[in-house]
Amino acid sequence: MVRGGWEGHVPVPATELFIPFLEKQGFDVVRADSPAPYADSAFMSGVDLVVQCYTMGTIEPAEVRGLEAAIRAGTGMAGWHGGIADSFRSSSEYLHLIGGQFACHPGKAEEPDGSEGHYFVPYTVNMLPEASAHPITAGIGDFSLVTEQYWVLTDDYVDVLATTTQRVRPWDPWQREVTSPAIWTRRWGTGKIFVTTPGHNLDVLRNDNVRTIIERGMLWASR
């Protein structure tokens, strides 16, 4: 469990929220406050699942190479919000591995007031037809949140389970609605990657739908 980076995403409390679940499932959880373990090939060869909550920050070339090699060989990776989709912005290799990158979370009005709440907007996570039978999302319908709505840049080698649509407001420069993946998976070698964009704070992570999706996503991704 790798956590750190920008403290606004409460990486330690957020990851601690899921540790009892993982331990109940039989995982031996090792905590790390940097991506340094990724460069240890002997250690990573025995890792079944990486849960990462590390917003922004930097990653060394040997660390991202080690992470990629481990996933290629079967280690799973899972994460939420900026802890996986806004990590290590300067590493093109990391962005290629994850398949999506945070671009923005448009706020309530044209001029931000500097508060965190400015970016908390009501929006809906829309499940796609393929989500109805997927082990991560089966039985979960569309649901609404009031939090940051992530606009992400992705490639087409992502398997999207849910989306969210950014509307056009009078002050927005874009002129048509933009739909972004909100939950996706990615196969990489023999490994699997799970990403969900809701998860800004503990309130969102405790939402029944969000928490269930993350718990299932971690199990799905694990070796």
TAGI-V814119 format. One record per residue. N is the residue number from 1. PHI is phi in radians with two decimals (* if undefined). Layout:
# TAGI-V814119
n:phi
N:PHI
N:PHI
This chain:
# TAGI-V814119
n:phi
1:*
2:-1.84
3:-2.41
4:2.79
5:1.32
6:-1.08
7:-1.29
8:-1.05
9:-1.66
10:0.66
11:-1.06
12:-1.29
13:-1.03
14:-1.12
15:-1.28
16:-1.06
17:-1.03
18:-1.78
19:-1.12
20:-1.01
21:-1.09
22:-1.10
23:-1.14
24:-1.12
25:-1.44
26:1.76
27:-1.39
28:-1.72
29:-1.56
30:-1.94
31:-1.67
32:-2.43
33:-1.80
34:-2.76
35:-1.40
36:-0.93
37:-1.03
38:-1.04
39:-1.44
40:-1.64
41:-1.12
42:-1.14
43:-1.15
44:-1.14
45:-1.13
46:-1.78
47:-1.59
48:-1.50
49:-2.63
50:-1.78
51:-1.88
52:-2.01
53:-2.34
54:-2.44
55:-1.46
56:1.00
57:1.30
58:-2.30
59:-2.38
60:-1.36
61:-0.93
62:-1.16
63:-1.25
64:-1.23
65:-1.13
66:-1.16
67:-1.11
68:-1.08
69:-1.12
70:-1.14
71:-1.14
72:-0.98
73:-1.58
74:2.20
75:-1.17
76:-1.54
77:-2.42
78:-2.52
79:-3.07
80:-2.40
81:0.93
82:-1.20
83:-1.21
84:-2.30
85:-1.68
86:-2.45
87:-1.73
88:0.91
89:-0.97
90:-1.48
91:-1.80
92:-1.14
93:-1.14
94:-1.16
95:-1.07
96:-1.13
97:-1.14
98:-1.40
99:1.56
100:-2.78
101:-2.47
102:-0.93
103:-1.90
104:-2.94
105:-2.35
106:-0.95
107:-1.66
108:-1.42
109:-2.57
110:-1.08
111:-1.86
112:-1.15
113:-1.72
114:1.54
115:-1.61
116:-1.06
117:-1.10
118:-0.98
119:-1.68
120:-1.57
121:-2.22
122:-1.31
123:-2.68
124:-2.04
125:-1.64
126:-1.77
127:-1.34
128:-1.51
129:-0.96
130:-1.17
131:-1.27
132:-1.16
133:-1.98
134:-1.39
135:-1.06
136:-1.37
137:-2.17
138:-0.99
139:1.45
140:-1.81
141:-1.66
142:-0.94
143:-2.53
144:-1.95
145:-2.40
146:-2.16
147:-2.94
148:-1.19
149:-1.76
150:-1.37
151:-1.70
152:-2.10
153:-1.73
154:-2.38
155:-1.86
156:-1.63
157:-1.72
158:-2.14
159:-1.73
160:-1.52
161:-1.81
162:-2.66
163:-2.28
164:-2.46
165:-1.97
166:-1.48
167:-1.31
168:-1.75
169:-1.77
170:-0.97
171:-1.64
172:-1.39
173:-1.37
174:-1.35
175:-2.05
176:-2.57
177:-1.06
178:-2.14
179:-1.83
180:-2.09
181:-1.06
182:-1.92
183:-2.43
184:-2.55
185:-2.20
186:-2.68
187:-1.67
188:-2.44
189:1.04
190:-1.70
191:-1.71
192:-2.31
193:-2.18
194:-2.19
195:-2.36
196:-2.30
197:-1.50
198:-1.15
199:2.50
200:-1.07
201:-2.54
202:-1.14
203:-1.04
204:-1.20
205:-1.15
206:-1.49
207:-0.99
208:-0.97
209:-1.19
210:-1.10
211:-1.11
212:-1.09
213:-1.10
214:-1.15
215:-1.06
216:-1.15
217:-1.12
218:-1.12
219:-1.15
220:-1.07
221:-1.30
222:-1.02
223:-0.90
